[in-house]
Amino acid sequence: SHERICQYIAKESDSLVVSVGYRLAPEHKYPAAYEDCLSATQHFLQHLQHYAVDPARVTVCGDSAGGNLAAAVSQTLAGSSDLPRLRAQILIYPGLQALDFNLPSYQQNRGVPLLFQERAVFYSLQYVQGDASNLEEVLEGSHIPPDMRLKYSKWVNPD
């Protein structure tokens, strides 16, 4: 699905682009996709000389769920001393938080095509648990215990 954009990025940036075909939800729920992306990135970083890639120029990128995966892989590898450090991460409309799907951006864009608020929650649930049985609970925000909501309110709140 992303072959053309990968080709474009490779051509315009004079770069090598590696696109990871990870397992998809709901057949393969979390952490399958993360494990695939982490494994592929580690393998690539271990074999950079085979591809004639400068270790100081490796970047990960992803959009939507792929943005979430790129961020997670970056965080995991940040503490690794046996692999080259990633230069950067490019996150295009990544799904990065699931505490509150009623923040202003979700409210302002709840009915904007292509990814309506309800659809965003549906796909998030498919990705994490392989089904969307508690869709209404998540839309209401009742899926998070009050103490956890309070703990993260400094970072995730309407203000």
N, C-alpha and C positions, 0 to 999 in steps of 0.2 A: 504493500500500500504506500510505502514511502520511497520507492526506488527513484522516482523522478526528482524529488526534492534532494535526496542524497546525492544524485548525480550532479544536480545544479550546485549544491554546496561544494562538492569536490572540485568541480570545474572552476567556479568563481573564486575559490579560496586557494586553489592549487594545493589541495590537501588530499590525503587518503581518508576515505570515509568507510567505516565498518558499521554495518547495520545489523543489529542482533535480532534474530527471529526467536523471540521468547514465547514460552507456553502461555496461552491465553485463558482467562476466566470465561465462563464459569467452570469449564471442565477441569481446569488447573487453577485452584485458588491459591491465594497468598500462602507461602512465600515462593511458589514455583517460578514466577516471572522474575522476581528479585534474584533468586539463586542462579537462574540462567544468565541474567545480565552481569552479575558479579563474576561468575565463572568465566564468561566470555571476555570480560574486561581484564581479569587477572591473567588469563591465557595470553591475550594480546600484549599486555605489558611485559610479560615474561619472554616474549618472542619478537620484540620490536626490531631487533637487528635483522630478522628474516624479511621484514617488510621495509627496511631502510628508513625507519621512522626515528626522528630525533626524540628522545625520551622527555625532553623539556617542552615538547609541543603537543602533548596528548590532552585532548578535551573530550568530555562526555556531554551528550546533548539528548534531550527527549522532549516530547510534547504530550500533554495530558497525563495518562498513566505512565507513559515513558519518561515524562519529566519527573514524576515521583520516583521512578526507578533510577534515573540518573542522579538525583539528589541522594538517594539511599546508598547507591554504589560509591558516590563521592565521600559520603560520611564514613562508610566502612573502610575505605582505602586511605582516608586521611591519617589514620594511626599506623599504617603499615610502613615499616622501615625497610622491608626487603624488595619493594617494588618502586619504580619511579613515581614521583608525585604527579597527580593530575594538574595540568596548567589551569584549567577552568571547568566550570559546568555551565551549560546553556539550558535553561529551563523555560519552555514555552507553554504557557497556561497549565502549569503543573498542578496536580492534585496533592497538596501538601498537608492539609489538616482536615480532620473529620470530627472535630469537637463541636463545631457549630456551622450548620448549613443555612443559617439565617442571618449571617453577617451582611452589612450593607451591599457588598458586591453581589451576593446571591439575591438580595431583595431587588436591587436595581436591574439585574439581568435575568430574573426568574423566568421571564417569558421570551427571552431573546433566542431565536433559532441560532444555532444548531443544538446547543447543549442547554436545554431548559433545566431549571433547578431540580425538578423531580427526576429528570433523566440523569443528571450528574450524580445524585444520590443513588439512584438505581445501579449505575455502572460502578460506583464506588463499592457498594455492597456486593455486587457480583465479584469484583476483584478481591475483596477481603475475605468474604465467607462463602462465595459460590452460589448465593441466592439473595433475594431481596425481601425475605419474609417479614422483616421489621422496618420496611420502608417508612411507614407512617410514624413510627416511634422516632426514627432518625430525623425526619422532616420537622417533627415537633421539638426536637432537641432533648427528648427524655431518655436517650440512650446513654447519656453521660451522667454519672453520679454527681450530686451537688458538690461534694468535696473536691472532685477532680476539676469540675468547671471553675471553682474558686481558685484552685491551685494554678491553673493556666490562664486566669482572667487577665493577668498583666499583658499577655501576648495575644490572646484570642478573645476579643470583645468588640462590640460595635463602636466604641470610642477610638 
